[in-house]
C-alpha cells in the first residue's frame, strides 16, 4: 500500500471553507476538483468545520405568544 499524501493546515482549512460555502455544488465535486477523497474531506469538516446555523437547542422549549 502507498502512503497517504500529507496536506498542509492551510490547504485543509481552505478546502473546508470551500465545502461549507459551496452553494449548489456537491461536496464530491469540490473534493474532485481539489484532488482529495470525499471521505478525507468529510473528516476535516467534522474536525474543524463550523457552520453559521445551529440546530434548535434540545431540552425544554420556552413558548411565547405571538402578537
C-alpha positions, 0 to 999 in steps of 0.5 A: 500500500502507498502512503497517504499524501500529507496536506498542509493546515492551510490547504485543509482549512481552505478546502473546508471553507470551500465545502461549507460555502459551496452553494449548489455544488456537491461536496464530491465535486469540490473534493474532485476538483481539489484532488482529495477523497470525499471521505478525507474531506468529510473528516476535516469538516467534522474536525474543524468545520463550523457552520453559521446555523445551529440546530434548535437547542434540545431540552425544554422549549420556552413558548411565547405568544405571538402578537 
